[in-house]
Amino acid sequence: MADKKFGRRLFGHQRTPSMEFKELTKKDAQISLAHELEKLTKTANMSEKEMMEKNFEGFQRLFSKFINESGTSVHWDKIERLPKDAIKNYSELPAMSDKAQIKDLLNQLVVIKLNGGLGTSMGCSGPKSVIPVRNDLTFLDLTVQQIEYLNKTYDADVPLVLMNSFNTDEETMKIIRKYSGFKVTIRTFNQSRFPRINKESLMPIAKSCRAEDDMEAWYPPGHGDFYQSFSNSGLLNEFIEQGKKVCFISNIDNLGATVDLNILGQCVTEGYDFIMEVTEKTRADVKGGTLINYEGKLRLLEVAQVPKDHEEDFKSVKKFNVFNTNNLWMRLDTVQTNIQEGLLDIEVIVNPKTLDNGLNVYQLETAVGAAMKCFDHAVGINVPRSRFLPVKKTSDLLLVMSNLYSLDHGSLVMSPKRMFPSTPLVKLGDNHFKKVNAFLSRFGSIPDMLELDHLTVSGDVTFGRGVSVRGTVIIIANHGDRIDIPAGAILENKIVSGNLRI
């Protein structure tokens, strides 16, 4: 029986035990975990057994880091100013225009999309990548269109690789069959499936290896798992043997993360082995990870690593003026070397969760960008905000469905009719707009937003067809009230509240 108090003994606020006792406790925890994982492995069927053993090896490494690291991993006074050339400006990159050279570059590229997430936060079942975002096209449709267009235009062979999770794999495999006639090779691999651990005992809550027995007992451990899973799948070696040199990784829900030839050129010709696209922070991005110079290395600093008394410094737009878009470019041979030589040292993110049955658990995760410090030739590139267009909520969906953008071969392009390059700030109330179907039912058509700065909508509000919102518009229906904005209405710098039934 696992000791119920490991968590308390290691992280509790009781009388401080001696260091020796702490070390023993850590050792005990690791031995107990190995024992529990061994028991779980015995429940795996033959086809899954080898993969689960690899997963559990990875989990033990992560658990060991979690047990042995204490406090924040960054000493604030060791952060140094970024060297002048640490972040390049996108506008100063040489433009690629020679068609033969572009074809040669593209033939060295692999595009990888992080496709492990579900659409649950937006009220959708199944993988998030199959939510329709524009003209009934999904995130996945748009990605395939973009890459097919590149392959056709330059007669190139850029493969698309999807990193799925156990939550999205089965559904995704069914969906990608429809792209079989397209000029794009689609490959997939699964990120690891790790066991959630009880917050008190620090032991896995799973009773068997079969995920379907208890889905809540397992989790995909964040995108930092990319390196090991990509390598375990055999795809990393396969692509290197094919002569591929560079991979471009991004979140599938970031509609701005398209293949950029100028950045690809930097990767191949300048010899960078890791490029992180960063962009200017606004007040909405204060929690985004930023780049720092630490112990002579360029590295990613996430809010979770910041000591409590420096959180305001971290959020300062003046002090740290860029954030990580999670659009990353890496040389495949360096990724392979770093994995083989065990050089990937990535901080553990401890994500506490409460399950539906009230049980408190930990998920141990890692972030893909945190490996930056393990690459010798890393650089940041400050890119236009248009390369960061994530769809996390229906308020983001409203923007990308609107006339602010048009579609160009699967890429979203901001309308030339928009007078300024920044996107409007949109806030929609959770009660009536959080889920995609409820959100769509509230619009006769998506409003004209070309001249919008800020839109806040809260409460039971509907929009007729052909509505136009300009400047700052705030619409609030209080509890029990309802507001119907009539068809064709033009709202400019208006506050609407109370009751309005048409």
C-alpha positions, 0 to 999 in steps of 0.5 A: 500500500502506497504511503498516503502522506508522501505529498504531505511529507515532501511539500507539507508545512509541518515541522521541517524534517531533517534533510536525511529524512527528506532524501529518504522520503524522495527515494521511497516515493520513487521506489513506490512509483516504480512498483505501482507502474510495474503493476500497471504495466502487467494490465496492458495488452501485448500490443500496447505493452512496449509503448506503455513501458516507454511512456512510464520510463518518461513519466519516471524521469518527470516524476524524479525531477518533480520530487527533487526540484524545490521552489522556483527554478529561476533566481531573479537576480541572475537574469541578465539583459538580452544581448543585442542580437538575441532577438532579430526583427522580422522586417530585417530578414532577407526576403526569399524570392527565387523559386528554385531556392524556395523549392529547395528550402521547402523540401528540407521542411517538416510541418508539425501541428500540436493536435492533442487538445479537445474542443470541450472548453468551447462546448464541442466534442472531439478534437479541437482541430475539427471545429469549423472556423471559417466558411465551414472549414476546420483548423485542420482543413485550413492547415492542409490547404496551406501546405497543399498550396505551397507544395503545388506552387513550388512543386515541393514535398512538405509533409504535415505531421500531427501530434495527437493525444489519446483523446484525439487520435482515433477521431483524427485518423478517421478525419484525415482519410478525406485528404487522401487526394490532396498533394500533401503527405499526412503522418501522425504520432501520439504524445505520451499517456501519463498517469495522474497522481494523487495529491496526497500519496503522489501515486497513480490513481489508475487501476489498469492500463486501459484508458477506457476503464477510467479516462480521468486517470490519464492525461497528455503531458503538455507539448514538451513531450513532443521531443521524446514522443516524436523520437519514439515514433520513429518519424524523427529518424525517418525524416532525417534519412529522407534529407529533411533538415528543419521542423516548424512546430505550432499549435493547430488553433493558431491560425497565424502560424503559417509556413514563413519562407523568410524564417525558414531561410534563416534556419537553413542558411544562418545555422540556427538550431532553434528559433522562437517566434515572439511578438510584442506584448499587450495588456492582454498577454501579460501572462505569456512566457518571455525570453530572458538571458540566464547563465549565458543562455537564451531561455523561456521564462514562464509565469509559473517559474517566477518567484511570487514577489516578482510576478508584477515585474514579469507582467510589466510590458516595459520590462519584458516587452515580447512573449512566446507565440509557440511558433518554433523552428528547430533543426532535426539533427540537433533535436536528435542529438539532444535526445540521444545524449540526454541533454533536454532538461525541461522544467516540470509544470505542476498542474493541480486538478480536481476530478469530478469525484472531488479527488485532488490530483497532480498532472506533471507537464512540460512545455516545448519552448522550455527546451530552448536553453538546451540548443547552442544556436538559439534566437528569437525573431520578433514577428508581426502580431498577425502570426499569433491568432489563436482561437481559444474562446468564441470571442476569438472565433468571432474575430476570425469569422468576421470581415476583418479577415479574408481567406487566401489558400487556407491562410487568414489575411487581414482586410486592407480596409482595416485602417490599423493593424491591431485586432479589436478586443472582444469579450463575450459573456460566458453564460450565453456565448461560451459554447460554439452552438449557443454563440452561433445561434445568437448571430443572424450574421457575423457583424461588420467589425472593420472599424471596431476597437472594443466589443463587450457583450454580456447577458442574453443578447442577439444580433440581427443580420447585417449589424455593424459595430464600430469604435467601442461598443458595450452591450449588457443585458442584466439578469432577466432582461434581453437585448435584440440588436435589430438587423442593419443596426449601426452601433458606434461608440455606444453603450446599450443596457436594459431591455430591447426586444424587437 
